Amino acid sequence: MAKSLFFFAIVLLGIYFGTGELLGTTLQCYHQVKGKAQSPKNCTSTDQRCASIKDKAGEVRKDCTTTVICKDNGKNAIFMGVNGTLKCCDKDLCNSGHSVTNGHFTVIIAVSACLSFFLTSL
């Protein structure tokens, strides 16, 4: 039993570290320009926020940005050449509009699978 719990803890730590949550990896944000689909992008170490802006015509732009740009969060601003309401956030892929990011979803699925395996083997 103790051996199984130790293995379970090692697997969970591996999954958690594998998502980059504690390794200090750079932020990942969605990037979207006019007329294009959004796609994940690894930000530079100086870009510590994800941002999105919608212009008056409803076109959305998304990208990595700095904390300085995000001082106008929730206000009318110019970002990526677009004048509109700026929305900033600081978690991986948080500028997608989804409440659960891909990294967190992976952890949830992996933990559920591990728990199911260990509970059925008791």
HURAMO-V596829 format. One record per residue. RES is the residue in three letters. SS is DSSP state (H for helix, E for strand, L for the rest). PSI is psi in whole degrees, 0 to 359 (* if undefined). D_LAST is the distance of its C-alpha to the last C-alpha in Angstrom with 2 decimals. Layout:
res=RES ss=SS psi=PSI d_last=D_LAST
res=RES ss=SS psi=PSI d_last=D_LAST
This chain:
res=MET ss=L psi=313 d_last=8.27
res=ALA ss=H psi=325 d_last=11.74
res=LYS ss=H psi=319 d_last=12.44
res=SER ss=H psi=318 d_last=9.72
res=LEU ss=H psi=321 d_last=11.12
res=PHE ss=H psi=313 d_last=14.54
res=PHE ss=H psi=316 d_last=14.20
res=PHE ss=H psi=316 d_last=13.08
res=ALA ss=H psi=319 d_last=16.13
res=ILE ss=H psi=317 d_last=18.37
res=VAL ss=H psi=314 d_last=17.64
res=LEU ss=H psi=318 d_last=18.40
res=LEU ss=H psi=320 d_last=21.51
res=GLY ss=H psi=318 d_last=22.65
res=ILE ss=H psi=315 d_last=22.47
res=TYR ss=H psi=313 d_last=24.27
res=PHE ss=H psi=329 d_last=26.92
res=GLY ss=H psi=336 d_last=27.29
res=THR ss=L psi=353 d_last=28.56
res=GLY ss=L psi=7 d_last=31.34
res=GLU ss=L psi=323 d_last=30.59
res=LEU ss=L psi=359 d_last=31.22
res=LEU ss=L psi=357 d_last=33.29
res=GLY ss=L psi=25 d_last=36.55
res=THR ss=L psi=163 d_last=37.09
res=THR ss=L psi=159 d_last=39.84
res=LEU ss=L psi=149 d_last=39.51
res=GLN ss=E psi=129 d_last=39.18
res=CYS ss=E psi=161 d_last=41.27
res=TYR ss=E psi=142 d_last=42.45
res=HIS ss=E psi=129 d_last=45.97
res=GLN ss=E psi=130 d_last=48.20
res=VAL ss=L psi=169 d_last=51.95
res=LYS ss=L psi=126 d_last=54.29
res=GLY ss=L psi=3 d_last=53.61
res=LYS ss=L psi=154 d_last=50.57
res=ALA ss=L psi=152 d_last=46.86
res=GLN ss=L psi=149 d_last=44.68
res=SER ss=E psi=147 d_last=42.79
res=PRO ss=E psi=146 d_last=40.59
res=LYS ss=E psi=136 d_last=42.59
res=ASN ss=E psi=124 d_last=41.80
res=CYS ss=L psi=163 d_last=44.07
res=THR ss=L psi=168 d_last=46.14
res=SER ss=L psi=340 d_last=45.40
res=THR ss=L psi=341 d_last=48.25
res=ASP ss=L psi=109 d_last=46.88
res=GLN ss=L psi=11 d_last=44.41
res=ARG ss=E psi=153 d_last=44.43
res=CYS ss=E psi=146 d_last=43.99
res=ALA ss=E psi=154 d_last=46.77
res=SER ss=E psi=151 d_last=47.95
res=ILE ss=E psi=143 d_last=51.31
res=LYS ss=E psi=129 d_last=52.81
res=ASP ss=L psi=179 d_last=56.55
res=LYS ss=L psi=334 d_last=58.79
res=ALA ss=L psi=356 d_last=58.51
res=GLY ss=L psi=3 d_last=54.71
res=GLU ss=L psi=135 d_last=54.07
res=VAL ss=E psi=139 d_last=51.03
res=ARG ss=E psi=142 d_last=50.81
res=LYS ss=E psi=146 d_last=47.73
res=ASP ss=E psi=175 d_last=47.38
res=CYS ss=E psi=151 d_last=46.43
res=THR ss=E psi=181 d_last=48.82
res=THR ss=L psi=165 d_last=49.62
res=THR ss=L psi=332 d_last=49.24
res=VAL ss=L psi=314 d_last=53.05
res=ILE ss=H psi=323 d_last=53.18
res=CYS ss=H psi=3 d_last=50.52
res=LYS ss=H psi=339 d_last=52.74
res=ASP ss=H psi=20 d_last=53.98
res=ASN ss=L psi=129 d_last=50.56
res=GLY ss=L psi=359 d_last=51.14
res=LYS ss=L psi=168 d_last=54.86
res=ASN ss=E psi=128 d_last=57.31
res=ALA ss=E psi=174 d_last=57.39
res=ILE ss=E psi=124 d_last=58.17
res=PHE ss=E psi=130 d_last=55.28
res=MET ss=L psi=34 d_last=55.53
res=GLY ss=L psi=11 d_last=59.04
res=VAL ss=E psi=136 d_last=57.94
res=ASN ss=E psi=120 d_last=59.10
res=GLY ss=E psi=193 d_last=56.52
res=THR ss=E psi=122 d_last=53.81
res=LEU ss=E psi=133 d_last=51.59
res=LYS ss=E psi=126 d_last=47.87
res=CYS ss=E psi=154 d_last=45.94
res=CYS ss=E psi=171 d_last=42.34
res=ASP ss=L psi=26 d_last=40.46
res=LYS ss=L psi=158 d_last=36.99
res=ASP ss=L psi=129 d_last=36.21
res=LEU ss=L psi=28 d_last=37.62
res=CYS ss=H psi=347 d_last=38.34
res=ASN ss=H psi=26 d_last=41.70
res=SER ss=H psi=337 d_last=40.24
res=GLY ss=L psi=358 d_last=40.19
res=HIS ss=L psi=148 d_last=36.42
res=SER ss=L psi=335 d_last=34.24
res=VAL ss=L psi=123 d_last=31.20
res=THR ss=L psi=163 d_last=32.16
res=ASN ss=H psi=318 d_last=30.81
res=GLY ss=H psi=316 d_last=29.17
res=HIS ss=H psi=322 d_last=27.33
res=PHE ss=H psi=318 d_last=26.30
res=THR ss=H psi=317 d_last=24.82
res=VAL ss=H psi=317 d_last=22.75
res=ILE ss=H psi=313 d_last=21.53
res=ILE ss=H psi=315 d_last=20.52
res=ALA ss=H psi=317 d_last=18.82
res=VAL ss=H psi=317 d_last=16.81
res=SER ss=H psi=317 d_last=15.80
res=ALA ss=H psi=316 d_last=14.77
res=CYS ss=H psi=315 d_last=12.71
res=LEU ss=H psi=316 d_last=10.93
res=SER ss=H psi=315 d_last=10.40
res=PHE ss=H psi=311 d_last=9.08
res=PHE ss=H psi=327 d_last=6.54
res=LEU ss=H psi=326 d_last=5.55
res=THR ss=H psi=341 d_last=5.60
res=SER ss=L psi=0 d_last=3.83
res=LEU ss=L psi=* d_last=0.00
